[in-house]
Amino acid sequence: MGSIHLGRHGAGPLVLAVGLLALLAVLAPGFTPPLAAKEHKVFVVPAVPVDETAQDAQQAKMRAILKAQRQAFFRLVRRLAGEKAAKRLEKLSDRDIGRLLSSLSITDERTGANRYIAKIGVRFSPRKVARLLRKRGIAFVTRQARPVLVLPVWITDDGPVLWEDNPWLRAWRRHAGEHDLVPIILPAGDDIDRNTLTAQEAVDGDKAALQALQLRYGADYLLAAYARPEGENALHAAMTGRSPGGKLAFDKRYEVEQGGLDAAADLAVRRFIEVMNMKWRQKVLKREQERRAARAARRMTIVVPLNSLREWQMVRARLLTTPGVRGVDVRSLSGSRAVVRVLTTLQPQALQRSLARSGLHLESAGGQWYLRAY
């Protein structure tokens, strides 16, 4: 089994050994339609922290709620549709956003004479949000992937840290959860976890120990995330392997102006989650596009006059590589002609133009389509 080496401060980028890929193997992830309840989870933005002041505590609370609603809404839009979609909706008023809400939950509430501190969870109406996005012509995804178990390993000069004082794990716990498009499971770090996997086994890629941990949490995917501090306000983070949306490859330094390592870790975790969501979103949208194209495809019976079978091989090769042609079914074939059923997503005129770029001429005569090579 391979190992991972993270260079000491100033030693350059993280180097992930090829053997680590085995560590991040998945257990036969299928693609199955999720339950409606799972889709509703993605419309929840939990625990938005607020700290507002005003003339009195009541005004501070109202200001905090409006701020939390707005922050939660744009987190939701980034989750479902990406950063560009969020920018397109920046001019929505607080009142417009308020109409999209389903409920609020408030925890860790503290008030003073003119100050309000709390964590506010916001649940949005799936129907209202979906209607808004469709009205604006924004493609979005609400289907959740199968969960991913993330194993955050903190690398120090004294060795790797997994279950003990691990600021990297704490950062993941602040941001990861069940509400993203790619739900994230984090290990509890209890005695069972400690007896199942050590930090060094995680770094070495102990396949048996890692699979045992993965089976304990019933996760379809396991991703190991590594981070090493670089000074007081920066860290170097790496993650590689397969996620529900496809292959991931992170190896980057994250630095903040203030807030120390906790803030830098928060930045890195948020970025990792954004990319996992993005990849899953792209995968789902691509499949939906392919399904729509397949439903819209038409079948055309076409006669191909031939001088030889060798000519047919050339025509067939060009036909199969023509954009808009999804399949070719040969109905009959002789030395003088072929009769084929072509599956295409294009209307006849568009198909003629596409075939012309492939060196093929399609024409209609006597109610029959004919195809010839130039």
C-alpha positions as a printed Julia matrix, in Angstrom:
374×3 Matrix{Float64}:
   0.0    0.0     0.0
   1.29   3.45   -0.85
   1.66   6.37    1.51
   1.17  10.11    1.54
   3.85  12.68    2.2
   3.09  16.29    3.04
   6.21  18.4     2.97
   7.25  20.52    5.93
   6.61  24.25    5.9
   8.28  25.77    2.87
   8.96  22.39    1.27
   6.56  22.88   -1.64
   3.18  21.4    -2.61
   1.61  18.31   -1.16
   2.58  15.12   -2.9
  -0.03  12.35   -2.91
   1.25   8.87   -3.61
  -0.45   6.81   -6.3
  -1.17   4.14   -3.7
  -3.56   6.53   -1.98
  -6.11   5.98   -4.74
  -6.81   2.54   -3.33
  -7.53   4.18    0.0
 -10.27   6.25   -1.6
 -12.05   3.43   -3.42
 -15.83   3.39   -3.56
 -18.18   0.54   -2.87
 -20.22   0.12   -6.08
 -22.1    3.43   -6.07
 -25.28   3.12   -8.11
 -27.46   5.83   -9.54
 -30.94   5.56   -8.12
 -33.71   8.14   -7.85
 -33.73   9.65   -4.36
 -36.75  10.01   -2.11
 -38.66  13.25   -2.15
 -37.77  13.78    1.5
 -34.09  13.78    0.57
 -34.71  16.44   -2.04
 -36.41  18.61    0.59
 -33.27  18.45    2.76
 -31.35  20.55    0.27
 -33.74  23.47    0.88
 -32.59  23.74    4.51
 -29.72  26.03    5.47
 -28.9   25.37    9.13
 -27.3   27.54   11.78
 -26.43  30.82   10.04
 -24.49  32.81   12.69
 -25.63  36.4    13.29
 -24.4   39.19   15.55
 -26.25  42.49   15.08
 -26.63  45.75   16.99
 -29.36  48.39   16.76
 -31.19  50.94   18.94
 -32.7   48.11   20.97
 -32.6   44.33   21.14
 -35.83  43.89   19.17
 -34.57  45.92   16.22
 -31.26  44.06   16.38
 -33.15  40.77   16.23
 -35.17  41.83   13.19
 -32.01  43.0    11.44
 -30.33  39.69   12.26
 -33.23  37.65   10.88
 -33.27  39.6     7.62
 -29.51  39.17    7.29
 -29.71  35.44    8.03
 -32.51  34.95    5.5
 -30.51  36.66    2.8
 -27.28  34.81    3.55
 -29.15  31.5     3.68
 -30.9   32.15    0.38
 -27.67  32.75   -1.51
 -26.06  29.72    0.1
 -29.02  27.73   -1.15
 -28.78  29.13   -4.68
 -25.05  28.38   -4.83
 -25.82  24.85   -3.68
 -28.57  24.22   -6.23
 -27.34  26.25   -9.19
 -23.84  27.65   -8.63
 -22.12  30.99   -8.19
 -23.23  32.52  -11.51
 -26.87  31.92  -10.62
 -26.38  33.6    -7.24
 -24.94  36.69   -8.93
 -27.94  36.86  -11.27
 -30.23  37.07   -8.23
 -28.27  39.62   -6.22
 -30.9   42.33   -6.73
 -33.7   40.36   -5.1
 -35.12  42.36   -2.19
 -35.37  41.1     1.39
 -39.13  41.01    0.9
 -38.81  38.82   -2.19
 -36.54  36.43   -0.3
 -38.86  36.41    2.7
 -41.7   35.13    0.52
 -39.65  32.03   -0.27
 -39.31  30.96    3.36
 -41.07  28.01    4.91
 -39.82  28.32    8.5
 -37.07  29.62   10.8
 -35.35  28.02   13.77
 -33.25  29.92   16.31
 -30.61  28.46   18.62
 -27.84  29.81   20.89
 -29.8   33.03   21.29
 -28.37  35.85   23.4
 -29.64  39.38   23.72
 -28.35  42.6    25.26
 -29.63  46.13   25.49
 -28.98  46.75   21.79
 -27.38  43.52   20.57
 -28.64  40.2    19.29
 -26.54  37.03   18.81
 -27.88  33.71   17.58
 -27.7   30.93   15.03
 -30.65  30.96   12.66
 -31.67  27.99   10.55
 -33.75  28.71    7.46
 -36.02  26.3     5.62
 -37.15  27.41    2.17
 -40.22  26.33    0.24
 -39.09  23.89   -2.48
 -42.02  24.82   -4.7
 -41.46  28.59   -4.44
 -37.7   28.42   -4.92
 -38.03  26.08   -7.9
 -40.62  28.38   -9.46
 -38.32  31.4    -9.05
 -35.33  29.64  -10.61
 -37.35  28.34  -13.53
 -38.83  31.79  -14.11
 -35.31  33.23  -14.3
 -34.18  30.48  -16.67
 -31.69  29.06  -14.15
 -30.83  25.36  -14.35
 -30.73  23.78  -10.89
 -30.47  20.41   -9.16
 -32.29  19.21   -6.04
 -31.42  15.53   -6.31
 -28.97  14.45   -3.61
 -26.11  12.08   -4.22
 -25.29   9.11   -2.07
 -23.4   10.14    1.08
 -19.65  10.56    1.31
 -17.61   9.75    4.41
 -14.88  12.38    4.76
 -11.86  11.58    6.88
 -10.03  14.81    7.82
  -6.37  14.2     8.75
  -4.32  17.02   10.28
  -0.61  16.79    9.5
   1.88  18.29   11.94
   5.64  18.21   12.24
   5.15  15.59   14.97
   3.04  13.36   12.77
  -0.58  12.97   11.62
  -3.53  13.7    13.92
  -6.95  12.19   13.4
  -8.98  11.72   16.57
  -7.21  13.94   19.06
  -6.9   17.75   18.87
  -7.78  18.08   15.19
  -8.74  21.61   14.03
  -9.23  20.31   10.49
 -11.92  17.88   11.67
 -13.59  20.66   13.67
 -13.76  22.84   10.55
 -15.49  20.06    8.64
 -17.99  19.66   11.48
 -18.81  23.37   11.27
 -19.7   23.23    7.59
 -20.48  19.69    6.43
 -23.75  17.86    6.86
 -26.79  16.25    5.32
 -28.21  19.28    3.49
 -25.77  19.65    0.6
 -26.26  18.03   -2.78
 -23.48  15.67   -1.74
 -24.31  14.74    1.88
 -21.2   14.45    4.03
 -20.77  12.07    6.94
 -18.01  12.75    9.45
 -16.73  10.08   11.83
 -17.74  10.49   15.45
 -14.22   9.89   16.73
 -15.44   7.61   19.52
 -13.7    4.55   20.91
 -14.94   2.37   18.05
 -13.45   4.73   15.47
 -10.18   4.95   17.38
  -9.92   1.17   17.55
 -10.82   0.84   13.87
  -8.37   3.31   12.34
  -5.33   5.24   13.49
  -4.02   8.44   11.94
  -0.95   6.65   10.62
  -3.1    3.92    9.04
  -5.1    6.65    7.3
  -1.91   8.22    5.92
  -0.49   4.83    4.91
  -3.73   3.89    3.16
  -4.55   0.8     5.21
  -7.3   -0.56    2.99
  -8.79  -2.99    5.5
  -9.02  -0.4     8.29
 -10.47   2.23    5.96
 -13.09  -0.12    4.55
 -14.05  -1.15    8.08
 -14.65   2.51    8.97
 -16.6    3.03    5.75
 -18.81   0.02    6.45
 -19.51   1.26    9.96
 -21.05   4.46    8.61
 -22.74   2.88    5.58
 -21.2    5.39    3.19
 -20.9    4.67   -0.51
 -17.77   6.8    -0.84
 -14.76   7.49    1.35
 -12.59  10.56    0.8
  -9.54  11.39    2.88
  -8.81  15.11    3.26
  -5.36  16.2     4.43
  -4.32  19.58    5.75
  -1.07  20.97    7.12
  -0.62  24.36    8.82
   1.64  26.89    7.11
   2.16  29.81    9.45
  -0.55  31.41   11.55
  -3.16  32.17    8.86
  -2.67  29.54    6.15
  -2.8   25.84    5.52
  -2.14  23.49    2.65
  -4.97  21.07    1.92
  -5.28  18.06   -0.35
  -7.96  15.58   -1.31
  -8.02  13.11   -4.16
 -10.31  10.3    -5.18
 -13.79   9.72   -6.53
 -16.89  11.54   -5.42
 -20.47  10.96   -6.6
 -19.89  13.6    -9.27
 -16.62  12.14  -10.49
 -12.93  12.46   -9.77
 -11.67  15.05   -7.27
  -8.17  16.46   -7.11
  -7.34  19.2    -4.6
  -3.87  20.38   -3.72
  -3.89  24.02   -2.75
  -2.8   26.57   -0.17
  -5.55  28.54    1.59
  -4.69  31.78    3.36
  -6.8   34.37    5.19
  -5.97  37.87    6.39
  -7.29  37.26    9.88
  -8.91  34.54   11.94
  -5.95  32.2    12.13
  -5.92  28.55   11.15
  -9.6   28.1    11.98
 -10.59  30.68    9.36
  -8.2   29.19    6.79
  -9.62  25.72    7.47
 -13.17  27.08    7.09
 -12.23  28.56    3.71
 -10.75  25.28    2.49
 -13.68  23.16    3.68
 -16.23  25.46    2.06
 -14.31  25.27   -1.21
 -14.11  21.46   -1.07
 -17.86  21.22   -0.47
 -18.64  23.7    -3.27
 -16.64  21.67   -5.77
 -18.25  18.37   -4.73
 -21.68  19.96   -5.15
 -20.68  21.47   -8.49
 -19.45  18.17   -9.91
 -22.61  16.37   -8.83
 -24.78  19.18  -10.22
 -23.0   19.01  -13.58
 -23.4   15.23  -13.7
 -27.14  15.37  -12.98
 -27.77  18.19  -15.46
 -25.83  16.35  -18.16
 -27.86  13.2   -17.65
 -31.1   15.16  -17.73
 -29.98  16.82  -20.97
 -29.15  13.44  -22.49
 -32.53  12.04  -21.47
 -34.33  15.0   -23.02
 -32.32  14.6   -26.2
 -33.15  10.89  -26.32
 -36.86  11.6   -25.89
 -36.71  14.2   -28.66
 -34.8   11.94  -31.05
 -36.48  10.94  -34.31
 -35.94   7.95  -36.57
 -35.45   8.46  -40.3
 -35.3    5.71  -42.9
 -32.56   6.56  -45.38
 -31.4    4.83  -48.57
 -27.66   4.92  -49.29
 -26.82   4.14  -52.97
 -23.47   2.34  -53.16
 -20.84   1.3   -55.64
 -19.17  -1.14  -53.24
 -19.25  -2.4   -49.67
 -16.04  -0.5   -49.07
 -17.91   2.7   -49.9
 -20.55   1.74  -47.33
 -17.89   1.38  -44.66
 -16.71   4.9   -45.37
 -20.25   6.35  -45.36
 -21.12   4.51  -42.16
 -18.02   5.82  -40.39
 -18.84   9.41  -41.37
 -22.48   8.96  -40.42
 -21.71   7.64  -36.93
 -19.37  10.54  -36.17
 -21.8   13.24  -37.34
 -23.05  15.52  -34.52
 -26.76  14.94  -33.95
 -26.7   11.29  -35.05
 -27.3    9.03  -32.05
 -27.46   5.66  -33.78
 -27.58   3.79  -37.09
 -29.58   0.57  -37.55
 -28.89  -1.28  -40.81
 -32.16  -2.67  -42.23
 -30.67  -4.19  -45.38
 -27.33  -4.15  -47.17
 -26.17  -5.17  -50.66
 -23.44  -4.17  -53.06
 -25.67  -1.5   -54.62
 -27.37   0.07  -51.63
 -27.97   0.12  -47.89
 -31.24   0.9   -46.14
 -30.66   2.31  -42.66
 -32.73   3.66  -39.78
 -30.99   6.73  -38.37
 -31.75   7.95  -34.86
 -31.18  11.71  -34.7
 -31.92  14.62  -32.39
 -32.01  17.06  -35.32
 -34.75  18.24  -37.61
 -34.21  17.26  -41.28
 -32.74  20.6   -42.39
 -30.38  20.75  -39.43
 -29.39  17.14  -40.05
 -28.62  17.97  -43.69
 -26.26  20.75  -42.59
 -24.56  18.53  -40.03
 -24.11  15.7   -42.54
 -22.72  18.14  -45.1
 -19.92  19.01  -42.67
 -19.13  15.29  -42.58
 -18.92  15.08  -46.36
 -22.38  13.54  -46.82
 -25.29  14.84  -48.88
 -28.83  14.12  -47.66
 -31.77  14.82  -49.97
 -35.41  13.91  -50.27
 -36.89  12.54  -53.53
 -40.26  10.87  -54.12
 -41.01  10.71  -50.41
 -37.73   8.93  -49.64
 -34.49  10.19  -48.06
 -31.23   9.44  -49.9
 -27.67   9.82  -48.59
 -24.55  10.04  -50.75
 -20.9   10.81  -50.08
 -19.33  13.8   -51.81
